[in-house]
């Protein structure tokens, strides 16, 4: 039997951080029943390094491609995974039948596995933090509920388990076996059979959006809220993020006002982030926003209101005007750089 993990890839190559964390949960699920761990992604074989896969415990891998797949097509992706699960992994050169498909609980991961559930008529369990096989067609899960404010123990009964992993609750796995890294993983190509209907909805990402660091995988996020004052106030935050090698994130009110695009929103209805540092500027810290940044290793709040909810949740707080604090911080970083 095989546990198949869907990897999302960065524009410059390699799996996104959320997928790397998801591999750790998928590996634990496979190990609990003595099964094989496999990985698949959409794109060329060179998009993910075989040695990195081997060090993560992956035994087999598939690069999924088709002339019809020019961008992100959720139904087509699900159709491809259904084909790979039903027969592709069991073909010559493949592993045994697929017992589970696991993906990161990103927008894409949740959407694709929801489509896969509809195609197969099987249930999907979202936002898992651990999974273990307890019997044929049965998995015991721990998953987040209520935006991560509580954990639920559950049993999933299905011949094919469909799981997404709340990557913000999973530690980045340590380096793997040296022998595995040396051996690498043989990456096969898989061409799914798709119809016009499967690719009727396709999203393309413009070239300028492909570059840089994604919000979900950024190690540093500089967040801006209502206290920034308006669209023009984000220029200094962009500069600070650039100096720190990070990206800008925003609160919901910022996107509601139209100051910044929704793709930059951090929160329950935006992106969940897991950076090493989250610098929250002029953000009050409503519960929905905290649900999106609680995976940050260190939170630093800059706010004029000492009673703001985010100040109580932060590891460090600067009580002051961000329009004075941030320029001073930028100047200090510039000076330090030379």
C-alpha positions, 0 to 999 in steps of 0.5 A, a space after each residue: 500500500 502507498 500513502 501519496 502526498 501532493 506537493 505544491 511547488 515554488 516558482 523557483 523550484 522545490 516544494 513549498 514549506 507547507 508541503 515539506 511539513 505535510 510530508 512529515 505527517 504523511 510519512 508518519 501515516 505510512 509508517 504506522 502501517 508499514 506502507 510506502 510513502 510516495 509524492 506527486 506534483 504538477 509540473 516538470 520532473 526537475 521541479 523537485 529534487 529527488 535527493 530531497 525527497 529521499 531524505 524525507 522518506 519518499 520512495 517513489 515520485 511522479 511529476 504530473 503533466 499534460 498538454 491541457 495543464 497550462 495552469 492551476 485547474 483544481 478539477 483537472 488536478 483532482 482527476 489526475 490524482 484520482 487516476 494515479 490513486 486508482 491505477 497509476 501507482 500500481 503500474 509497472 514501476 509504481 508502488 502498491 494501491 494508494 491507501 491515502 492522499 495527503 495534501 497541505 491545508 492551503 487554498 489549493 490543497 483543500 480545494 483539490 482534495 474536496 474535488 477528489 472527494 466529490 469524484 470518488 464519493 469519499 469523505 475528506 478530513 481537513 486541517 489534520 495535525 496527525 494521522 495513523 492507520 488503526 486498521 484496514 480502511 480506518 485512520 485515527 486523526 487529530 485535527 484542528 477545529 474552530 480555526 485551531 482553537 481546539 483539537 478533535 480526535 476522530 476516526 476516518 473510515 474510508 478505503 481511500 483516506 483524503 486528508 489535508 494537513 494544518 502545516 502551521 501546527 507541524 514542526 519543520 522536519 529535521 534532515 533525513 537519512 544520509 544514505 537516502 539522500 545519496 540514493 535519491 528518488 527515481 521520478 516518473 512522469 504521469 500524463 492523466 486523461 483529461 476532458 475539456 470539462 476538467 480544464 474549463 476552470 484554469 487559473 494562471 499566475 502572471 510572471 511578476 506574481 511568480 517571482 519572490 517569496 509567497 506569504 504562506 512560506 515566508 520566513 519573515 512577514 511584515 504585517 500592516 493593519 488599519 493603523 498604517 493609515 492608507 495605501 501610501 503607508 505600505 511603502 515603508 513596510 515594503 522596504 522593511 520587508 525587503 531589508 529583512 528578506 520577507 514579504 508584506 501581509 495585511 489584516 482583513 480591514 486593509 483588504 476590505 478598504 481596498 488598500 491591498 489585494 486579498 492574496 496578502 491577507 493574513 487570517 482565518 479567511 486569508 492565509 495562515 502563516 508560519 514565519 520565524 518572525 511576524 512583525 505586526 504594525 498597526 494591527 489590533 489582533 482580532 481573533 480571526 487575524 490571530 487564527 492566521 498568525 498563531 503559527 509564527 515562532 515570534 510575534 512582535 507588535 507595534 501599536 499605540 494601544 497597549 491594550 490591543 489584543 495582539 499586544 497580549 499575544 505578542 512575544 514582544 511589543 513596542 508601544 508607539 507610533 509605527 510611522 516613527 518606529 518603522 522608519 527608525 528601524 529601516 534606517 538602523 537596518 540600512 546603516 547596519 548593512 553598510 
